[in-house]
Structure formats: structure tokens, C-alpha cells
Amino acid sequence: MIGENDIPWTLTREDFDAGRVEARAEKTSITVIIPAKDEAATIGSVIEAVLTRSGVVRQLIVVNDHSSDDTAAIASHHGARVVQLQGPGGKGEALRAGLDEATSEIVVFLDADVTNTTPDFVLQMAQPLLERLDIQFVKGYYIRPLHGMPTGGGRVNELAARPILSLLYPGLGEVRQPLAGETAGRRSTFEQISLEPNYSVEIAMLIDVVRRFGVKSLAQVDLGIRRHRNRPIEELRPMAAEVLRATLVRYGVELPPDIR
């Protein structure tokens, strides 16, 4: 299902017409799911941006992944439904917990640590799903500043995720932000795949959806500039290892049990 000549449908900022997309969205419904762990500083502004589009957002679910701060209380105060994650936690488990509560066919996942989420994020992510029935899965792409520089963020994305996708999965090398937390899809599509528990969940979802439905079921949407907390370099190595593990396992590489 992954063809060398297939590429995802790419939408630029010029392709987005808020009024047209909102009119389409009013005929259906959207669930927004935000996994969050210790994001008290930013979760409120993310929720406020989403609720600006309350006319098309049927549900706003924040999955609280064992936060030690006031993330859950702040999310509830701003009008989100808060689901407390049970078990060991992890991003994949949080996404699945949100999906279990979702009632809309179109689901948009957003990250809780983004400092410049806009009201258009939800509509931009939903646009391909609203305009083409063959689209199953959507990724956001963007420019990521780093330490005051206009670009340079997304180091695991550029140094691990994109190179290995280019080598092993023709067509997926065209996906600009395979690790983007800004992801959307059809609930029926997510129900057909498993979700990795940790940081590898994003790239695993991408590969699993495309293996089932093909690259032509994929779209990516330009969200402009995305600002969030940049992690120190020492935290990136285990993230990169998780991304590489999930990708290689799906390619059929037998890894030693202690790193699977």
C-alpha cells in the first residue's frame, strides 16, 4: 500500500478558507483531544483557542496523564472535559483514552504545550477530511523556532524520523512533520490501528495508517509557526531511539528483546 510514486496531499496556508471550512464543519462534528502531563502553564490558552470554534467542536477532551501540577483543574476551569488516565500512562495510552470517549467521526489531536495555538488549528486540520472522503489521516507541518532562532526546532524529526522514513518507506519521506502532535483523522480509522504507548506513537500511527490505506489517504497542512517548549539535548536521544525502534519493527527488522 506504500507506493514509491505516491505522495501525501499537501495544503498550504493559501488553500485555507476559514469560512468555507467552517460551513462544511457545521454539517458534521469534531472532537478535539488534548493529551496533557504537567502542562499547567499552557493548557488554558490551548483550550481557549479551541473553544473559539465551539460552533463546530462537539467535544473537547483533555486526557490528564498523571500530572503533578494543576493541569486537570485548569483544563476543567476553562471548559474542557477532563479524563483521568489510568494505568502506567504514556502518550499513546492518553490518545486511546480520549478516543474511547469521542463521539465524532472527525477527531483532532492537539499538543498541550504549544504557546501559540490559534483558533484556526482545528479547522485547518479538519479541512482535508471534510473536503475529501478518501483522506483518512492528517498531519500538521510548520516552522519551529529554537532558542531565539527562527528555525532549528524539531531535531528528532529532522535527524531521525524523516531520514529513516525516506530510506524505508517511499512516499513518507515527503511528510514534513511525521512526529507532529497536531494530528487528525477519522475515528473509524483510528479504531483499526494500535497505538504505541510512548513517544513513538506519532510515527507508528503514520506508518500503520498508510500501510492499511495507502499514502494517498494522507494529507498534511501548513500551520505556520509552532512555538513550544524545546527539550534539552539529553532528553532527545531516548526519543530518537523510540522513533527508530517503532519504524524498524514495522519494517520487519528483528531487534534484541531489551530494546524492543
N, C-alpha and C positions, 0 to 999 in steps of 0.2 A: 504493500500500500504506500510505500515511500518511493516515489519516482524521482529520478535524477533531474528531470526537466520540470518538475512541479515546484512552484514557489507559492508562499502564502499571499493572500490578498492584503496589500499594504495601503492604508488610508493615511493621508497627510492631514495637516490642520485645515487646508483649503477644502477638503472633502467633507468637513463637518458643518452642518447647518442645524443649530440647536432647535429652532422652531420646527423644522421638518421632522427631526428625530423625535422630539417630544410628542408631536402629534401621533407618530406611529406608536410610541411607547404607551400613550394613553389608552390604546386599544388592547393592550396586554398588561402585564405587571412585571415588576422587577424586585427581586430580593437582593439586598446588599449584605454581605457577610464580612465582618472585620475580626480576624484573629488578633488577640492582644495579650501581651505579657509585659507588665511593668511599663505601660505607656501613658501614665497619668498626665505627663506634660503635653501630649499632643492629641490624645484620643478625642477630647472635646471639640477641637477645631475640625477634625476629620468628620465627626458626626454632624456638626453644624453645616458643613459644606454639602454633605449628602442630603440632609433634610431640606435644603433649599429646593431640591427636586422632589418634594414629598408628594406631588401630584402623580408621579409615576413610580415611586418607590413604595411597594406594598409593605415590605418588611425591612427593617434594619436590625440586624442581629450582631451583637458583639460577643464573641466567644472568649471568655476570660480564662487564660491558660495559667492558673495558679499564680496570679500576680501577688507580689508582696507590698504593693503600693495601693493607691486609691483608684486604680483603673476602672474597676467594676462600678464603684459608686459614682464616679464622674460620668461614665457612659450611661448609666441609668438616669442620672440627673439631666443629661442632655437629650433624653428621649429614646435611647436605644433599648431594645430588649436584650438583656444580658443572660447568656447561657454560661453556667459554670462548668468548665471542662473537668471531667472525672478521669481517673487513671493516671498514667505516668506523664501525660501531656505531650507537647510537640506540635509543630505547625500542621502537619498532616492530620493529626487527630482533631485539632481545632477546626480545620476546614470541614472534616467529615461531620463533626458535631453540629456545625452550622447548617450543612446540607440536610441533616436529619430533621431540622426544624423548618426548612424552607418550603414554601408553598407555591412559589412562582416557577414557571418554566425557565425563565431567564435569570441567571444568578451572576452577580458581580462580586468578586473578591477585591478588597482594598487592604493595604497595609495601614497599621495604626500609627506608625512613626513618621509619616510624611508631614512635613511642616507647611506645604503649600498645596494641599488637596483643594481642587476647585469644584464648584457645583457641576461643571461640565464633565468631570471624570466619568460619572456613571453613564451619562448619555453617550459619550464617546465610546466607552467600552461596549455598550449595548448596541450601538449602531449597526455593526456588521450582522449581528444576529437578527435584528429587526428587518434588515433590508434583503437578506439572502437566506433562504431556508437551508441551503447546503452548508452554511457555515456552522460549525459546532463549537469552536473554541477560539478565544480572542486573547491576545497578549498586548499590553501596552508597551510602547517604547518611548524613549525620552533622552534628554541630555542630563547627565548627573555631575554637578559640581563636586569638587573635592578640596577641602581645606582652603577655601577662598579662591581657588582657581575655577574658571568657568567649565572645565571638563576634567576628566580623570577619575570620576567615581565608577563604581561597578567593576572593581578589579577582578573578582572571581568570575564575573560574567565574561570579561574580555580575555582573561588569561587561562580559564579552564573550560567554561561552558561552551562558548562559541567555537573555539578551536576543535574540541572533541566532536561536537555536532557536525562541523564541516567535514571532518575526516570519516566519520562512521555513518552519518545519516544524510545523504544527499537531499538537498532542498531545505533542511532545517538550519543549515548554515546561514540562510537568509533571514532567520529570526533574529532581530536585533537585541532583544532583551529576554532571552529564554528563562531567566531567573526572576522576572518581574513579578512582584506580588499583585500588581494590577492585572487581574485575570478575569475573564468572563466565559460563560458557556451555557449550554442547555442543561438543565437539571437531569434530564434523561441521559445525557452523555456522561455526566459525572457518575451516575449510578452504575455505569458499565465498566468503570475502572477502579483499581485500588489506589489508595493514597499513601505515599511514603510518610513515615512519622516525623521526619526531621527536615533539615534544610534542603534535602534533595527532592522534596515534594514537587517543586515547580518544574524542574526539568523532567522528572518522571511523568508528571501529568502530560506534559507536552509530547513526549515520545509515545506514551500509551494511547493518547487520543489519536495521534497521527498514524500510528500503526493500525488502529482499528478503522479510521475513517479516511485516511489519506491526507497529504499535505494540502490539497485543495479545500479541505474542510477548515483550514486555519486562516485567521486574519490577524493583522497587527495594526495598532492605532497609535498615531503620534500624540502624545500627551504633553509635549513641550519640554519644560524643565521640571525635574523632580528633585526636591530637596528633602533629605532625611538624615538621620544620624549615621555618620560614617564610622565603621568599626575599626579598631586598631589592627595593624597588620597581623599580629599574633593570633587574632581570632579568625583570620581568613583561611589559614591552612586547613583546619578541620572542615570548614565549609566546602572548600575546594575538593577535599578528599571525598566527602559525601556525594558531591555532584558527579565526580568521576566514577565512584562506585556504582551509583544508580545507572549511569549511562552504559558502563561496561557490562554490567549484569544483563541489561536489556539487549545488548548486542550479542550475548552468548558467551562472554568470557568467564571462565571458571576462576573465581578469586578464592584465596585462602579463607577458611571459615572465620578467622578472627578479624577480618576486615570486610566481611560481607554485611 
